[in-house]
């Protein structure tokens, strides 16, 4: 496995967070969405103002995964009112786990997932949960392997395209 370090993202890291957010989302979902929807989503969701606001939210925390001295991926977790759905008041949401393509299939996604679960346990949370696109078979399999099961779904909008995310959770 690649040598990896996980560290909290700071305000000074905002430009790097914007870059990796846009790159990894486009790499993951670009082929399944129109250029117009993708551009609109990236501009709305990963702008300096939007990500800066998320970074400043006390209920949200971002972490970079550094591998071989590079930002290889990132994680965003939410607690309390920062959670995107009212799943459980004592829950921890994994809102984003993304890796750059060159760092995928090296066990680094599991490192980020395990880190998030560890944070949930440290915070004495009862549930770990997330949303995953219904057509992202690799991610659904990954999360099932880590003990999450589907319990609901919600709409996730990319540009003007309404898509379905499955909600998955794990009791802690």
C-alpha positions as CSV (number, residue, x, y, z in Angstrom):
1,X,0.0,0.0,0.0
2,X,1.1,3.5,-0.7
3,X,2.4,5.5,2.3
4,X,-0.5,7.8,3.2
5,X,-1.2,10.6,5.8
6,X,-4.6,12.0,6.6
7,X,-4.7,15.6,7.8
8,X,-7.5,18.2,8.3
9,X,-8.0,20.7,5.6
10,X,-7.5,24.3,6.6
11,X,-8.6,27.6,5.1
12,X,-5.2,28.0,3.4
13,X,-5.9,24.7,1.6
14,X,-9.1,26.1,-0.1
15,X,-7.5,26.4,-3.6
16,X,-6.3,22.7,-3.4
17,X,-9.7,21.6,-2.1
18,X,-11.4,23.3,-5.0
19,X,-9.0,21.7,-7.5
20,X,-9.4,18.2,-6.2
21,X,-13.1,18.5,-5.7
22,X,-13.7,19.6,-9.3
23,X,-11.2,17.1,-10.8
24,X,-12.5,14.0,-8.9
25,X,-16.2,14.7,-9.4
26,X,-15.7,15.3,-13.1
27,X,-13.6,12.2,-13.5
28,X,-16.1,10.1,-11.6
29,X,-19.4,11.4,-13.1
30,X,-18.4,13.3,-16.3
31,X,-19.1,10.5,-18.7
32,X,-22.6,10.0,-17.3
33,X,-23.7,13.7,-17.4
34,X,-24.0,16.3,-20.1
35,X,-21.2,18.9,-20.3
36,X,-23.8,21.6,-19.5
37,X,-25.0,19.8,-16.3
38,X,-21.5,19.0,-15.2
39,X,-20.3,22.6,-15.7
40,X,-23.2,24.0,-13.9
41,X,-22.8,21.5,-11.0
42,X,-19.0,22.2,-10.7
43,X,-19.5,25.9,-10.8
44,X,-22.3,25.9,-8.1
45,X,-21.0,23.2,-5.8
46,X,-17.2,23.7,-5.9
47,X,-16.8,27.4,-6.1
48,X,-14.6,29.3,-3.7
49,X,-17.7,30.7,-1.9
50,X,-19.5,27.4,-1.6
51,X,-16.5,25.3,-0.4
52,X,-15.3,28.1,1.8
53,X,-18.6,28.2,3.5
54,X,-18.6,24.4,4.0
55,X,-15.1,24.6,5.3
56,X,-16.2,27.3,7.8
57,X,-19.2,25.2,9.0
58,X,-18.4,23.8,12.5
59,X,-20.4,20.7,11.7
60,X,-18.4,19.9,8.6
61,X,-14.8,18.7,8.5
62,X,-12.6,18.0,5.4
63,X,-9.5,15.9,5.4
64,X,-6.9,15.5,2.7
65,X,-5.3,12.1,2.1
66,X,-1.6,12.7,1.2
67,X,0.1,9.9,-0.6
68,X,3.7,10.1,-1.9
69,X,3.7,13.8,-0.9
70,X,0.6,14.6,-3.1
71,X,-3.0,15.3,-2.3
72,X,-4.4,12.0,-3.5
73,X,-7.9,12.3,-2.2
74,X,-10.2,13.8,0.3
75,X,-13.0,13.2,2.8
76,X,-15.8,15.4,4.1
77,X,-17.8,14.4,7.2
78,X,-20.8,16.1,8.7
79,X,-22.4,16.1,12.1
80,X,-25.4,17.8,13.6
81,X,-27.2,20.4,11.4
82,X,-24.5,20.1,8.7
83,X,-25.8,16.6,7.7
84,X,-27.5,16.8,4.3
85,X,-30.5,14.7,5.5
86,X,-32.2,14.2,8.8
87,X,-31.2,10.6,9.2
88,X,-30.1,10.5,12.8
89,X,-29.4,13.4,15.3
90,X,-26.5,11.3,16.6
91,X,-25.3,10.3,13.2
92,X,-22.1,11.1,11.2
93,X,-22.5,11.6,7.5
94,X,-19.7,10.8,5.0
95,X,-20.7,13.3,2.4
96,X,-17.6,12.8,0.1
97,X,-14.8,10.3,-0.3
98,X,-13.0,11.0,-3.5
99,X,-9.6,9.8,-4.8
100,X,-7.7,11.0,-7.9
101,X,-7.6,8.3,-10.6
102,X,-3.9,7.6,-10.2
103,X,-4.4,6.7,-6.5
104,X,-7.4,4.4,-6.9
105,X,-7.3,0.7,-6.2
106,X,-4.5,1.0,-3.7
107,X,-6.5,0.7,-0.5
108,X,-6.7,4.4,0.1
109,X,-10.5,4.6,-0.1
110,X,-10.6,2.1,2.7
111,X,-8.1,4.3,4.7
112,X,-10.5,7.3,4.3
113,X,-13.6,5.2,5.2
114,X,-11.9,3.7,8.2
115,X,-10.8,7.1,9.3
116,X,-14.3,8.4,9.1
117,X,-15.7,5.5,11.1
118,X,-13.0,6.0,13.7
119,X,-14.0,9.7,14.0
120,X,-17.7,8.6,14.4
121,X,-16.7,6.3,17.2
122,X,-14.5,9.0,18.9
123,X,-17.5,11.3,18.8
124,X,-19.7,8.5,20.2
125,X,-22.0,8.6,17.2
126,X,-24.6,5.8,16.8
127,X,-24.9,5.7,13.0
128,X,-22.5,6.2,10.1
129,X,-24.3,7.0,6.9
130,X,-23.9,8.4,3.3
131,X,-25.6,8.8,-0.1
132,X,-24.3,7.1,-3.2
133,X,-25.5,7.4,-6.8
134,X,-27.7,4.5,-7.7
135,X,-25.6,3.7,-10.8
136,X,-22.2,3.8,-9.1
137,X,-21.8,0.0,-8.7
138,X,-18.2,0.2,-7.6
139,X,-19.0,2.6,-4.7
140,X,-22.1,0.7,-3.7
141,X,-20.1,-2.5,-3.5
142,X,-17.3,-0.7,-1.6
143,X,-19.7,0.6,1.0
144,X,-21.5,-2.7,1.4
145,X,-18.1,-4.4,1.9
146,X,-17.6,-1.9,4.8
147,X,-20.9,-2.9,6.4
148,X,-23.3,-0.3,5.1
149,X,-26.8,-1.3,4.0
150,X,-29.4,0.6,2.0
151,X,-32.2,2.1,3.9
152,X,-33.7,4.9,1.8
153,X,-33.0,7.2,-1.2
154,X,-33.0,10.9,-2.0
155,X,-32.7,13.2,-5.1
156,X,-29.3,14.5,-6.0
157,X,-29.2,17.2,-8.7
158,X,-26.3,17.5,-11.1
159,X,-26.9,20.7,-13.1
160,X,-30.5,20.3,-14.1
161,X,-30.6,16.5,-14.0
162,X,-32.4,15.0,-11.0
163,X,-30.7,11.7,-10.1
164,X,-31.3,9.2,-7.3
165,X,-28.8,8.5,-4.5
166,X,-29.2,5.5,-2.3
167,X,-28.8,6.2,1.4
168,X,-26.8,3.6,3.2
169,X,-25.9,3.3,6.9
170,X,-24.1,1.3,9.5
171,X,-25.0,1.1,13.2
172,X,-22.0,1.7,15.4
